Amino acid sequence: MAIITISRGPYSKGTEIAEKVAERLGYRCISNEVMLAASQKFQIPSDRLYQAIHDAPLIFERFTSEMQKYIAYVAAEVLGELRNDNVVFHGLAGHFFAGEVSHLLKVRIIADMEDRISILAEKQSLSREQALRHIKKEDRERKSWSRRFYGIDTFDPSLYHLLIHSTKLTVDHSVDLICNTVTQPQFTTTPESQQTLENLTLAAGIRAALLSEYPGCDVVAEGGAVEIYIRFTVHTDTMITEKIREKVLKMPGVSSVSVVLVPSVLFT
């Protein structure tokens, strides 16, 4: 089977398309539920997690680890859902978190601005000018977010397998395209592609668990073997390596842990 991520600009019928694709394929359809799950798991207000994923980075947040930590929490929860396969995931940057997985079909839904304005204006009883300002603001924030944290533009069509214009196509035609594409052999889950997803999921969960104590840490997993990269300064606890190893070895799925200390230039 497969995983489908649907990236959509606000008010482009992306949610309706995602739900109908899931219904036709018999897949689970997931979006904001992961935000609530991550909020409960990591004891962080859901509005803070939502802000971390959707909003452009604020000036003061560029110099803190809070945004990075919140994104890691959501990434861990998203990957935990994707690893179960047979899922349509829309919004919340799912295509960023699992981009290396070959059985992942990445879809982008776009629409004409006037159509988006009409949908929002009717939904929230706004004037055309109010709806236009709101949509432009959201588009700017999403573009800024993806550039800040991933160095790419989420509007770039080369990031996706399918680019669907929901103004030109009906919802049903869009669903047909996605369902026909995901049945192609290259999107079938293989043992190798599933292992890639398992590795990403394990690494994301460990990183989420460590970031509060060790900001800026990176984690790589291969099977149950885990490598952790930690920044250190002259003030770093000399027992840090053993403390991390002991903590991570207790986590499910971990068979071995290697901790690599990386000199920090900024905080020495």
Protein Blocks (a to p, Z undefined) as FASTA:
>chain_A
ZZddddddehilmmmmmmmmmmmnopacdfklmmmmmmmmnopafklmmmmmmmccdfkl
mmccklmmmmmmmmmmmmmmmmngpiaceejhlmmmmmmpmkbccddddddfklmmmmmm
mmnopafklmmmmmmmmmmmmmmmmmmmnopafklmklpmbdcdfklpcfklmmmmmmmm
mmpmklpccfklmmmmmmmmmmmmmmmmmmmmmghiacddehjbccddddddfkbcfklm
mmmmmmmmmpghiabdcddddddfklZZ
